Amino acid sequence: MTAGELRAHCLSLNGAAETFPFGTETSVFKVAGKIFALSRLQESRLRVSVKCEPGLAEQLRDAYAAVIPGYHLNKRHWNTVMIDGSLPDQMLEEMVEDSYDLVVSALSRARQRSLGWRRAG
């Protein structure tokens, strides 16, 4: 996955916006003003930080060397994923989507409906 593909995927999610609250080098992807992904897209060693259920976050870290505790984030709820080719693009996309879903699931039902989001299950 390239930086452009990562950016495009994040922005493909309903209501997603790219912001730069930490400076121009860090893309912060938000939905309804809440962060679901962060990445320094211009860095040669591409990585993305995503929100994750705490139990799953630990499982992913144990299973994949490319997944580490969230860099400068709450390590219980965030993972940083090295995009080095060791994980399939589909898995990276699913991690971004899961992070987005975690954020949207905490929004009001009216806001969820306005985004066209439905709870899985």
N, C-alpha and C positions, 0 to 999 in steps of 0.2 A: 504494500500500500504506500502510495506517495503522499506527500504533504497535501497536494491538491485534491487527491481522492479522499483523504481524511476530512479536510475542510468541507468538501462537497457533501460528504455523507452526513456530517454534523448539521449542515444547513438544510439538508433535505427533510429533516424532521419538522413536523408541523409547529409553527410558532418559534422556531429556533432563530437566534440572532448571534452574530459574532460581535463581541465587544472587546475593548482594550483597557480595562481598569488598572492593570498593572504595568502599563507601558506598551509601546507599539510592538515589542518582540513577543508578547504572549497573547495568543488568541484565546479568548474566554467565550465559550459557547453557552448561551443561556436560553431558557424557556420561561416565560412569565417572570423574568427578572432573577431567576434562580440558576446557578451554575450546574451544568451537567457534564462538561468536558473542558479541559484546558490543554493547550499544546503550544510549544514554541515551534511553529511550522517552518521557520527558516533555518533551524539548527541542522547540522549534518547528521546527527544521531537523533532521528525523529522518535518522539515518544508522546503519549497522551495519558492524561490522568482522568479517570472516570470514577463515578460513585458506584458503590457495590454493597450488597447485603453483607454484613460483617462475616458470617459463616462462610459464604461463598468467596469472599475476598481472601480469606485465609487458605481455602482449598486451592484457589487459583495460584496463589503465591507458592504453595507447596508443590504444585504440579508443574509449573512453568517457570523457568529461570528468567524469562522476559517480563514476568509480572512481579513487581516489588511494592512495598507499602507506599502510599501516596506521598510524593515528594512535596514537602512544605504544606501538607494537608493532614486532616484527621486520619491517621493511619488505620483506624478501626473501620472507617466508612469509604475510604478512597484507595484505589490502586493506581500505580503508574505503570504503563505498559510500554516496553521498548518495542518499537516497530523495526525489527531487524530481520524479518523474513522467517523467523522461527515459528510464528503463529499464522494460521491461515487468515486471509483477509476477511472471510466470513465471520470468523471468531472475533476479530477486532470490531467489525460492524455490530455484532451482537452485543459486545461489551458496551459500546456507545449507546445502542438502543436501550439496553437494560438500565443504564445510568439515567437516560432521558425518562424512561418509564418510572423509575424511583422518584424522580423529581416531580413529574406530573401527577403521580399517585397521591402526593401530599397536597395538591392544590384543591381548591373548592370544586365541587361537582359541576358547577356552572362553568368554571374556567376549563375543566377537563372537556366538557361538551363543546365549548367554543373552539377547542383545539382538535376536535374530532377523535378524541382519545377514548378508548374503552379498556377497562380493567381486563387483563387476561384471565382465563379460567372460566 
